[in-house]
Amino acid sequence: MNDFPIENLPYGAFSRDGSVHLGVAFDERIFDLHAASRSGAFHDVCEPGVLEAENLNPLLAQGPHVWAAVRARVRSMLGAPVDAELFVERAAASMRMPVAVADYVDFYSSEQHARNLGKIFRPGSEPLLPNWKWMPIGYHGRSGTIVVSGTPIRRPSGQRKAPDAERPDFGPSTMLDIELELGFVTGDDAIFGLVLVNDWSARDIQAWEYQPLGPFLGKSFATTISPWVVPLDALAAFRVRPAPQDPVPPSYLQIEDDFALDVALDVRLQSEEMRVAGMAPAVISQTNARNVYWTMRQQLAHVRSNGTRIRAGDLFASGTISGSEPTSYGSLIELTWRGTKPIRLPNGESRAFLEDGDEVTLTGRCDRNGVRLGFGCCSGRIEP
């Protein structure tokens, strides 16, 4: 089935005629917003030039009223015959970063993931730290190393210290990992839309550096996002009741009509040997975004609670999303239990963590009442 029916219409940026244009994915094509705007199709719904920018930030700054008006106009145009010159085949397009990311926050909002890591790093003790169920835990990442799907990922180097070593050494990470996440993009202090996120992690570097201030170089080398931003309005039919919260959180986190999203997520891994042999990527994890404990709206409310400024183009990621079954864990550190239980690939290879040449692809889909929406792919291949 097609991931981009008229009910979806996600936004992205692509190269055309030597320049970068904004577009909307529709079936197997891209509707060129830049060209349509030049023709005057949006003169009465948004400020001049907003849809002729190289990224979505000017549109994000316009706010929800304009977002709704632009979406309605696009749907109206695509429901009627459209000049073929306003379309580009998706398969032939080169995608670019859809957003110039202003600030980046990564949360830790999946209870099962937090419990798994607690069991791995603090065996025999309570897996969740005392603050975990009172507020969405997060950290600030680096927006400058967020890249679009398809960008090669260079294996990072850093300090690592083996448990029995007297001192750390410096070298390439040997515990390179993935994190299956869903992120939301803001504009005008509101949620505009969602993307898939892979917040790559060097677990050996992270383990040595993270105390007492948390993630740093083990996380900041690369974060990959999908090229299509699915509007929040397109996901209205896939809202579900969020997970029960016990204890009841503070009042500023008690949000009326709060919701989670029923988004099926999976992780595929293709080794270099598999690629050379023409083998399809192997599914190594399947889960659902409804598994998060802290919702997007609670995350945004928590960020705002100290008076911080929310900017057009800010990206907020969910943190690793894991389900209750081992096959639904969203990171290799969980899937292999920190390398002690390697996963086996269809060609007989095994993996504890990522090796050079491995390509990881995240996908996300919603499917209900005969309507299916997709997020496209979020892919990256490891280079030495």
DAMOHU-V243315 format. One record per residue. N is the residue number from 1. RES is the residue in one letter. PSI is psi in whole degrees, 0 to 359 (999 if undefined). Layout:
# DAMOHU-V243315
n->{N | N}
res->{RES | RES}
psi->{PSI | PSI}
This chain:
# DAMOHU-V243315
n->{1 | 2 | 3 | 4 | 5 | 6 | 7 | 8 | 9 | 10 | 11 | 12 | 13 | 14 | 15 | 16 | 17 | 18 | 19 | 20 | 21 | 22 | 23 | 24 | 25 | 26 | 27 | 28 | 29 | 30 | 31 | 32 | 33 | 34 | 35 | 36 | 37 | 38 | 39 | 40 | 41 | 42 | 43 | 44 | 45 | 46 | 47 | 48 | 49 | 50 | 51 | 52 | 53 | 54 | 55 | 56 | 57 | 58 | 59 | 60 | 61 | 62 | 63 | 64 | 65 | 66 | 67 | 68 | 69 | 70 | 71 | 72 | 73 | 74 | 75 | 76 | 77 | 78 | 79 | 80 | 81 | 82 | 83 | 84 | 85 | 86 | 87 | 88 | 89 | 90 | 91 | 92 | 93 | 94 | 95 | 96 | 97 | 98 | 99 | 100 | 101 | 102 | 103 | 104 | 105 | 106 | 107 | 108 | 109 | 110 | 111 | 112 | 113 | 114 | 115 | 116 | 117 | 118 | 119 | 120 | 121 | 122 | 123 | 124 | 125 | 126 | 127 | 128 | 129 | 130 | 131 | 132 | 133 | 134 | 135 | 136 | 137 | 138 | 139 | 140 | 141 | 142 | 143 | 144 | 145 | 146 | 147 | 148 | 149 | 150 | 151 | 152 | 153 | 154 | 155 | 156 | 157 | 158 | 159 | 160 | 161 | 162 | 163 | 164 | 165 | 166 | 167 | 168 | 169 | 170 | 171 | 172 | 173 | 174 | 175 | 176 | 177 | 178 | 179 | 180 | 181 | 182 | 183 | 184 | 185 | 186 | 187 | 188 | 189 | 190 | 191 | 192 | 193 | 194 | 195 | 196 | 197 | 198 | 199 | 200 | 201 | 202 | 203 | 204 | 205 | 206 | 207 | 208 | 209 | 210 | 211 | 212 | 213 | 214 | 215 | 216 | 217 | 218 | 219 | 220 | 221 | 222 | 223 | 224 | 225 | 226 | 227 | 228 | 229 | 230 | 231 | 232 | 233 | 234 | 235 | 236 | 237 | 238 | 239 | 240 | 241 | 242 | 243 | 244 | 245 | 246 | 247 | 248 | 249 | 250 | 251 | 252 | 253 | 254 | 255 | 256 | 257 | 258 | 259 | 260 | 261 | 262 | 263 | 264 | 265 | 266 | 267 | 268 | 269 | 270 | 271 | 272 | 273 | 274 | 275 | 276 | 277 | 278 | 279 | 280 | 281 | 282 | 283 | 284 | 285 | 286 | 287 | 288 | 289 | 290 | 291 | 292 | 293 | 294 | 295 | 296 | 297 | 298 | 299 | 300 | 301 | 302 | 303 | 304 | 305 | 306 | 307 | 308 | 309 | 310 | 311 | 312 | 313 | 314 | 315 | 316 | 317 | 318 | 319 | 320 | 321 | 322 | 323 | 324 | 325 | 326 | 327 | 328 | 329 | 330 | 331 | 332 | 333 | 334 | 335 | 336 | 337 | 338 | 339 | 340 | 341 | 342 | 343 | 344 | 345 | 346 | 347 | 348 | 349 | 350 | 351 | 352 | 353 | 354 | 355 | 356 | 357 | 358 | 359 | 360 | 361 | 362 | 363 | 364 | 365 | 366 | 367 | 368 | 369 | 370 | 371 | 372 | 373 | 374 | 375 | 376 | 377 | 378 | 379 | 380 | 381 | 382 | 383 | 384}
res->{M | N | D | F | P | I | E | N | L | P | Y | G | A | F | S | R | D | G | S | V | H | L | G | V | A | F | D | E | R | I | F | D | L | H | A | A | S | R | S | G | A | F | H | D | V | C | E | P | G | V | L | E | A | E | N | L | N | P | L | L | A | Q | G | P | H | V | W | A | A | V | R | A | R | V | R | S | M | L | G | A | P | V | D | A | E | L | F | V | E | R | A | A | A | S | M | R | M | P | V | A | V | A | D | Y | V | D | F | Y | S | S | E | Q | H | A | R | N | L | G | K | I | F | R | P | G | S | E | P | L | L | P | N | W | K | W | M | P | I | G | Y | H | G | R | S | G | T | I | V | V | S | G | T | P | I | R | R | P | S | G | Q | R | K | A | P | D | A | E | R | P | D | F | G | P | S | T | M | L | D | I | E | L | E | L | G | F | V | T | G | D | D | A | I | F | G | L | V | L | V | N | D | W | S | A | R | D | I | Q | A | W | E | Y | Q | P | L | G | P | F | L | G | K | S | F | A | T | T | I | S | P | W | V | V | P | L | D | A | L | A | A | F | R | V | R | P | A | P | Q | D | P | V | P | P | S | Y | L | Q | I | E | D | D | F | A | L | D | V | A | L | D | V | R | L | Q | S | E | E | M | R | V | A | G | M | A | P | A | V | I | S | Q | T | N | A | R | N | V | Y | W | T | M | R | Q | Q | L | A | H | V | R | S | N | G | T | R | I | R | A | G | D | L | F | A | S | G | T | I | S | G | S | E | P | T | S | Y | G | S | L | I | E | L | T | W | R | G | T | K | P | I | R | L | P | N | G | E | S | R | A | F | L | E | D | G | D | E | V | T | L | T | G | R | C | D | R | N | G | V | R | L | G | F | G | C | C | S | G | R | I | E | P}
psi->{155 | 132 | 344 | 62 | 179 | 340 | 344 | 283 | 61 | 156 | 145 | 180 | 137 | 160 | 136 | 126 | 39 | 0 | 170 | 126 | 150 | 147 | 171 | 129 | 129 | 114 | 234 | 11 | 171 | 125 | 119 | 102 | 323 | 309 | 320 | 322 | 319 | 332 | 356 | 9 | 341 | 17 | 335 | 4 | 343 | 165 | 150 | 138 | 346 | 317 | 6 | 11 | 172 | 356 | 176 | 354 | 316 | 322 | 319 | 324 | 346 | 333 | 168 | 325 | 315 | 320 | 314 | 320 | 319 | 315 | 316 | 320 | 318 | 314 | 320 | 317 | 319 | 347 | 1 | 168 | 134 | 143 | 127 | 336 | 346 | 7 | 151 | 142 | 130 | 321 | 335 | 355 | 145 | 114 | 148 | 174 | 124 | 337 | 140 | 100 | 123 | 294 | 155 | 127 | 133 | 126 | 183 | 61 | 1 | 117 | 319 | 319 | 314 | 320 | 318 | 314 | 326 | 319 | 324 | 314 | 337 | 60 | 140 | 356 | 175 | 123 | 321 | 135 | 158 | 333 | 352 | 321 | 8 | 341 | 154 | 118 | 137 | 175 | 158 | 127 | 190 | 119 | 336 | 343 | 20 | 128 | 160 | 154 | 139 | 346 | 128 | 146 | 116 | 131 | 125 | 155 | 157 | 184 | 135 | 146 | 118 | 149 | 327 | 6 | 147 | 330 | 158 | 159 | 176 | 130 | 183 | 142 | 136 | 3 | 54 | 131 | 171 | 167 | 118 | 113 | 162 | 132 | 156 | 148 | 137 | 161 | 138 | 39 | 26 | 162 | 123 | 309 | 181 | 152 | 160 | 146 | 133 | 105 | 85 | 144 | 132 | 96 | 327 | 320 | 316 | 319 | 327 | 329 | 342 | 341 | 132 | 359 | 358 | 193 | 141 | 250 | 337 | 350 | 336 | 358 | 332 | 140 | 127 | 137 | 156 | 154 | 346 | 129 | 111 | 120 | 143 | 325 | 328 | 342 | 8 | 324 | 352 | 17 | 140 | 163 | 132 | 167 | 142 | 143 | 122 | 114 | 165 | 127 | 168 | 159 | 325 | 346 | 1 | 97 | 123 | 138 | 36 | 159 | 155 | 177 | 135 | 85 | 115 | 131 | 144 | 162 | 129 | 142 | 132 | 117 | 168 | 321 | 318 | 319 | 316 | 324 | 357 | 22 | 141 | 154 | 149 | 135 | 120 | 350 | 143 | 128 | 195 | 141 | 343 | 351 | 352 | 145 | 316 | 125 | 169 | 317 | 326 | 321 | 313 | 320 | 322 | 317 | 318 | 343 | 337 | 7 | 6 | 158 | 132 | 127 | 157 | 123 | 1 | 143 | 129 | 120 | 151 | 339 | 167 | 131 | 117 | 144 | 190 | 342 | 148 | 329 | 357 | 11 | 142 | 16 | 156 | 328 | 330 | 313 | 326 | 7 | 61 | 39 | 358 | 345 | 74 | 146 | 150 | 132 | 163 | 335 | 7 | 346 | 158 | 157 | 128 | 313 | 179 | 142 | 162 | 139 | 344 | 138 | 129 | 134 | 125 | 141 | 157 | 138 | 149 | 138 | 111 | 136 | 39 | 0 | 129 | 128 | 143 | 160 | 2 | 204 | 152 | 100 | 151 | 141 | 137 | 128 | 150 | 999}
